């Protein structure tokens, strides 16, 4: 077993009230034996907020930690595509991509070429 002076020099600051647990096998040390007051927290589970249970392209989400410390899913909207030519299908040059609802809130200088 370790001497008390050897263990105290290797201890982190949170293990001030360390008590050594006697064990028959001294070669393998579990961290719970050395730190009896140490608790291991489980990972927090995150549940879906919408009714769609499948992982599709319309149900993309990102895990965000709230100010209260709770993990929540934030659902991400789809990215807009650029307007295309009706004849050839090419992207119209000079026209910016934007969500349609945000496009009408923008100024007229932003909307035109």
VEXLUM-249100 format. One record per residue: residue number from 1; x, y, z of N, C-alpha, C in turn. Coordinates in nm, 4 decimals. Layout:
N
{NUM,{X,Y,Z},{X,Y,Z},{X,Y,Z}}
...
//
This chain:
113
{1,{0.0841,-0.1176,0.0000},{0.0000,0.0000,0.0000},{0.0890,0.1246,0.0000}}
{2,{0.0350,0.2340,-0.0483},{0.1105,0.3587,-0.0555},{0.1250,0.4199,0.0832}}
{3,{0.2309,0.4907,0.1007},{0.2462,0.5679,0.2236},{0.1637,0.6947,0.2102}}
{4,{0.1192,0.7512,0.3200},{0.0329,0.8695,0.3167},{0.1045,0.9890,0.2548}}
{5,{0.2344,1.0026,0.2738},{0.3080,1.1160,0.2176},{0.3150,1.1054,0.0660}}
{6,{0.3307,0.9834,0.0120},{0.3379,0.9664,-0.1331},{0.2053,0.9989,-0.1999}}
{7,{0.0947,0.9601,-0.1391},{-0.0362,0.9803,-0.2001},{-0.0747,1.1271,-0.1972}}
{8,{-0.0445,1.1970,-0.0899},{-0.0865,1.3359,-0.0776},{-0.0168,1.4259,-0.1785}}
{9,{0.1014,1.3901,-0.2237},{0.1679,1.4729,-0.3234},{0.1092,1.4529,-0.4623}}
{10,{0.0440,1.3379,-0.4886},{-0.0118,1.3090,-0.6199},{-0.1602,1.3419,-0.6302}}
{11,{-0.2247,1.3871,-0.5225},{-0.3685,1.4077,-0.5227},{-0.4064,1.5401,-0.5882}}
{12,{-0.5175,1.5409,-0.6611},{-0.5700,1.6683,-0.7087},{-0.6353,1.7446,-0.5943}}
{13,{-0.6761,1.8671,-0.6191},{-0.7251,1.9528,-0.5125},{-0.8603,1.9078,-0.4578}}
{14,{-0.9453,1.8352,-0.5394},{-1.0771,1.7987,-0.4910},{-1.0743,1.6776,-0.3992}}
{15,{-0.9614,1.6106,-0.3828},{-0.9561,1.4899,-0.3002},{-0.8874,1.5185,-0.1675}}
{16,{-0.9336,1.6223,-0.1007},{-0.8688,1.6585,0.0251},{-0.9042,1.5613,0.1372}}
{17,{-1.0251,1.5048,0.1329},{-1.0635,1.4118,0.2388},{-1.0502,1.2679,0.1879}}
{18,{-0.9307,1.2319,0.1484},{-0.9030,1.0994,0.0927},{-0.8835,0.9985,0.2043}}
{19,{-0.9455,0.8839,0.1874},{-0.9162,0.7735,0.2776},{-0.8863,0.6526,0.1897}}
{20,{-0.7795,0.5870,0.2181},{-0.7375,0.4729,0.1381},{-0.8195,0.3506,0.1757}}
{21,{-0.8663,0.2810,0.0754},{-0.9442,0.1599,0.0961},{-0.8493,0.0422,0.0838}}
{22,{-0.8485,-0.0405,0.1850},{-0.7582,-0.1548,0.1809},{-0.8128,-0.2601,0.0866}}
{23,{-0.7275,-0.3109,0.0018},{-0.7686,-0.4163,-0.0898},{-0.6586,-0.5208,-0.0951}}
{24,{-0.6972,-0.6404,-0.1354},{-0.6000,-0.7488,-0.1413},{-0.5124,-0.7373,-0.2653}}
{25,{-0.5679,-0.6867,-0.3743},{-0.4925,-0.6728,-0.4980},{-0.4414,-0.5291,-0.5080}}
{26,{-0.3132,-0.5079,-0.4870},{-0.2578,-0.3723,-0.4886},{-0.2091,-0.3323,-0.6263}}
{27,{-0.2085,-0.4226,-0.7244},{-0.1587,-0.3863,-0.8575},{-0.2617,-0.3095,-0.9381}}
{28,{-0.3904,-0.3393,-0.9223},{-0.4929,-0.2672,-0.9988},{-0.5670,-0.1734,-0.9039}}
{29,{-0.5638,-0.0445,-0.9347},{-0.6311,0.0556,-0.8523},{-0.7451,0.1149,-0.9319}}
{30,{-0.8614,0.1114,-0.8739},{-0.9776,0.1740,-0.9330},{-0.9818,0.3185,-0.8853}}
{31,{-1.0261,0.4107,-0.9720},{-1.0306,0.5502,-0.9290},{-1.1361,0.5719,-0.8218}}
{32,{-1.2360,0.4843,-0.8118},{-1.3345,0.4964,-0.7063},{-1.2784,0.4525,-0.5714}}
{33,{-1.1762,0.3658,-0.5706},{-1.1120,0.3275,-0.4458},{-1.0298,0.4424,-0.3897}}
{34,{-0.9633,0.5161,-0.4765},{-0.8781,0.6254,-0.4301},{-0.9585,0.7496,-0.3936}}
{35,{-1.0710,0.7726,-0.4652},{-1.1527,0.8915,-0.4411},{-1.2944,0.8468,-0.4056}}
{36,{-1.3252,0.8200,-0.2794},{-1.4566,0.7660,-0.2439},{-1.5700,0.8664,-0.2618}}
{37,{-1.5442,0.9963,-0.2576},{-1.6495,1.0969,-0.2715},{-1.6719,1.1390,-0.4161}}
{38,{-1.5998,1.0767,-0.5106},{-1.6124,1.1113,-0.6512},{-1.7361,1.0439,-0.7093}}
{39,{-1.8244,1.1214,-0.7706},{-1.9435,1.0652,-0.8340},{-1.9303,1.0806,-0.9846}}
{40,{-1.9732,0.9798,-1.0576},{-1.9667,0.9810,-1.2027},{-2.1062,1.0097,-1.2551}}
{41,{-2.1226,1.1194,-1.3311},{-2.2534,1.1578,-1.3827},{-2.2772,1.0920,-1.5178}}
{42,{-2.4006,1.0503,-1.5407},{-2.4378,0.9925,-1.6696},{-2.4600,1.1036,-1.7710}}
{43,{-2.4528,1.0678,-1.8976},{-2.4787,1.1654,-2.0030},{-2.6269,1.2009,-2.0029}}
{44,{-2.6559,1.3287,-2.0262},{-2.7945,1.3735,-2.0268},{-2.8621,1.3326,-2.1572}}
{45,{-2.9794,1.2751,-2.1476},{-3.0514,1.2328,-2.2680},{-3.1257,1.3508,-2.3274}}
{46,{-3.1365,1.3486,-2.4598},{-3.2043,1.4560,-2.5313},{-3.3190,1.3934,-2.6089}}
{47,{-3.4403,1.4460,-2.5914},{-3.5556,1.3925,-2.6612},{-3.5940,1.4842,-2.7761}}
{48,{-3.6581,1.4258,-2.8772},{-3.7021,1.5030,-2.9928},{-3.8165,1.5951,-2.9518}}
{49,{-3.8257,1.7115,-3.0144},{-3.9282,1.8089,-2.9798},{-4.0420,1.8091,-3.0810}}
{50,{-4.0213,1.7458,-3.1959},{-4.1270,1.7370,-3.2963},{-4.1775,1.5939,-3.3032}}
{51,{-4.2847,1.5729,-3.3771},{-4.3465,1.4409,-3.3813},{-4.2848,1.3495,-3.4852}}
{52,{-4.1898,1.3989,-3.5629},{-4.1301,1.3152,-3.6659},{-4.0134,1.2373,-3.6061}}
{53,{-4.0239,1.1049,-3.5942},{-3.9199,1.0287,-3.5258},{-3.8040,0.9855,-3.6145}}
{54,{-3.8119,1.0115,-3.7443},{-3.7110,0.9600,-3.8363},{-3.6058,1.0649,-3.8678}}
{55,{-3.4857,1.0186,-3.8972},{-3.3735,1.1076,-3.9260},{-3.3717,1.1376,-4.0757}}
{56,{-3.4564,1.2295,-4.1181},{-3.4655,1.2662,-4.2591},{-3.3985,1.4002,-4.2818}}
{57,{-3.3954,1.4435,-4.4076},{-3.3308,1.5719,-4.4382},{-3.4126,1.6892,-4.3869}}
{58,{-3.5425,1.6703,-4.3627},{-3.6246,1.7795,-4.3112},{-3.6245,1.7851,-4.1589}}
{59,{-3.5632,1.6886,-4.0922},{-3.5616,1.6891,-3.9453},{-3.4188,1.7003,-3.8921}}
{60,{-3.3401,1.7882,-3.9532},{-3.2046,1.8104,-3.9034},{-3.2117,1.8869,-3.7721}}
{61,{-3.1188,1.8576,-3.6822},{-3.1226,1.9209,-3.5509},{-2.9814,1.9367,-3.4962}}
{62,{-2.9680,2.0250,-3.3982},{-2.8401,2.0540,-3.3349},{-2.8624,2.0572,-3.1851}}
{63,{-2.7693,1.9999,-3.1090},{-2.7800,1.9998,-2.9628},{-2.7236,2.1319,-2.9100}}
{64,{-2.8051,2.1998,-2.8289},{-2.7686,2.3301,-2.7734},{-2.7883,2.3242,-2.6228}}
{65,{-2.6940,2.3800,-2.5486},{-2.7090,2.3878,-2.4033},{-2.7749,2.5209,-2.3686}}
{66,{-2.8859,2.5155,-2.2979},{-2.9604,2.6351,-2.2601},{-2.8916,2.7041,-2.1427}}
{67,{-2.9286,2.8293,-2.1125},{-2.8690,2.8962,-1.9965},{-2.8951,2.8256,-1.8642}}
{68,{-3.0001,2.7442,-1.8581},{-3.0281,2.6677,-1.7365},{-2.9458,2.5412,-1.7250}}
{69,{-2.8630,2.5108,-1.8266},{-2.7768,2.3943,-1.8227},{-2.8400,2.2686,-1.8791}}
{70,{-2.9541,2.2810,-1.9457},{-3.0240,2.1657,-2.0013},{-2.9892,2.1542,-2.1488}}
{71,{-2.9683,2.0318,-2.1965},{-2.9428,2.0093,-2.3382},{-3.0754,1.9977,-2.4113}}
{72,{-3.0902,2.0701,-2.5224},{-3.2127,2.0674,-2.6018},{-3.1766,2.0513,-2.7484}}
{73,{-3.2689,1.9981,-2.8267},{-3.2548,1.9929,-2.9713},{-3.3087,2.1227,-3.0304}}
{74,{-3.2323,2.1857,-3.1188},{-3.2818,2.2957,-3.2006},{-3.2932,2.2430,-3.3421}}
{75,{-3.4130,2.2492,-3.3977},{-3.4350,2.2006,-3.5332},{-3.3886,2.3060,-3.6328}}
{76,{-3.3187,2.2611,-3.7350},{-3.2559,2.3498,-3.8320},{-3.3393,2.3519,-3.9585}}
{77,{-3.3613,2.4725,-4.0119},{-3.4353,2.4849,-4.1365},{-3.3483,2.4423,-4.2535}}
{78,{-3.4142,2.4083,-4.3631},{-3.3411,2.3727,-4.4843},{-3.2788,2.4977,-4.5446}}
{79,{-3.1643,2.4804,-4.6086},{-3.0975,2.5921,-4.6744},{-3.1672,2.6235,-4.8060}}
{80,{-3.1767,2.7516,-4.8422},{-3.2437,2.7868,-4.9668},{-3.1552,2.7569,-5.0876}}
{81,{-3.2194,2.7382,-5.2021},{-3.1464,2.7194,-5.3276},{-3.1618,2.8444,-5.4115}}
{82,{-3.0698,2.8628,-5.5035},{-3.0715,2.9807,-5.5895},{-3.1813,2.9674,-5.6941}}
{83,{-3.2394,3.0796,-5.7379},{-3.3372,3.0732,-5.8460},{-3.2721,3.0257,-5.9749}}
{84,{-3.3467,2.9473,-6.0512},{-3.2917,2.8884,-6.1728},{-3.3720,2.9327,-6.2942}}
{85,{-3.3090,2.9231,-6.4081},{-3.3726,2.9559,-6.5351},{-3.4765,2.8482,-6.5678}}
{86,{-3.5920,2.8914,-6.6175},{-3.6963,2.7968,-6.6500},{-3.6674,2.7130,-6.7723}}
{87,{-3.5830,2.7645,-6.8638},{-3.5545,2.6924,-6.9875},{-3.4409,2.5925,-6.9702}}
{88,{-3.3234,2.6427,-6.9232},{-3.2052,2.5557,-6.9183},{-3.1765,2.5001,-6.7793}}
{89,{-3.2361,2.5564,-6.6756},{-3.2134,2.5059,-6.5412},{-3.0874,2.5584,-6.4751}}
{90,{-3.0174,2.6531,-6.5389},{-2.8960,2.7114,-6.4809},{-2.9329,2.8128,-6.3728}}
{91,{-2.8430,2.8324,-6.2787},{-2.8619,2.9302,-6.1717},{-2.8571,3.0710,-6.2315}}
{92,{-2.9478,3.1562,-6.1891},{-2.9490,3.2931,-6.2389},{-2.8378,3.3706,-6.1710}}
{93,{-2.7492,3.4287,-6.2491},{-2.6362,3.5015,-6.1924},{-2.6826,3.6368,-6.1419}}
{94,{-2.6320,3.6751,-6.0266},{-2.6641,3.8049,-5.9691},{-2.7806,3.8021,-5.8729}}
{95,{-2.8577,3.6954,-5.8680},{-2.9714,3.6853,-5.7761},{-2.9257,3.6077,-5.6536}}
{96,{-2.9445,3.6679,-5.5371},{-2.8969,3.6054,-5.4147},{-2.9932,3.4970,-5.3687}}
{97,{-2.9393,3.3981,-5.2971},{-3.0235,3.2947,-5.2386},{-3.0716,3.3423,-5.1025}}
{98,{-3.1987,3.3245,-5.0755},{-3.2555,3.3639,-4.9481},{-3.3865,3.2904,-4.9296}}
{99,{-3.4259,3.2725,-4.8044},{-3.5577,3.2181,-4.7775},{-3.6625,3.3172,-4.8271}}
{100,{-3.7723,3.2675,-4.8802},{-3.8718,3.3531,-4.9411},{-3.9317,3.4502,-4.8401}}
{101,{-3.9519,3.4050,-4.7179},{-4.0093,3.4938,-4.6165},{-3.9118,3.6047,-4.5794}}
{102,{-3.7822,3.5733,-4.5774},{-3.6836,3.6767,-4.5453},{-3.6591,3.7691,-4.6636}}
{103,{-3.6816,3.7191,-4.7842},{-3.6558,3.7991,-4.9035},{-3.7505,3.9178,-4.9115}}
{104,{-3.8761,3.8971,-4.8720},{-3.9725,4.0062,-4.8793},{-3.9533,4.1073,-4.7672}}
{105,{-3.8836,4.0699,-4.6620},{-3.8534,4.1651,-4.5547},{-3.7328,4.2525,-4.5886}}
{106,{-3.6535,4.2122,-4.6845},{-3.5332,4.2869,-4.7215},{-3.5695,4.4099,-4.8045}}
{107,{-3.4713,4.4947,-4.8235},{-3.4939,4.6143,-4.9041},{-3.5021,4.5766,-5.0512}}
{108,{-3.5541,4.6670,-5.1312},{-3.5708,4.6413,-5.2744},{-3.4347,4.6312,-5.3433}}
{109,{-3.3345,4.7005,-5.2927},{-3.2008,4.6945,-5.3522},{-3.1397,4.5556,-5.3348}}
{110,{-3.1760,4.4876,-5.2302},{-3.1251,4.3520,-5.2086},{-3.1932,4.2525,-5.3000}}
{111,{-3.3212,4.2775,-5.3322},{-3.3994,4.1799,-5.4082},{-3.3754,4.1833,-5.5581}}
{112,{-3.3325,4.2969,-5.6108},{-3.3179,4.3057,-5.7562},{-3.1715,4.2866,-5.7956}}
{113,{-3.1510,4.2619,-5.9239},{-3.0152,4.2371,-5.9745},{-2.9401,4.3681,-5.9857}}
//
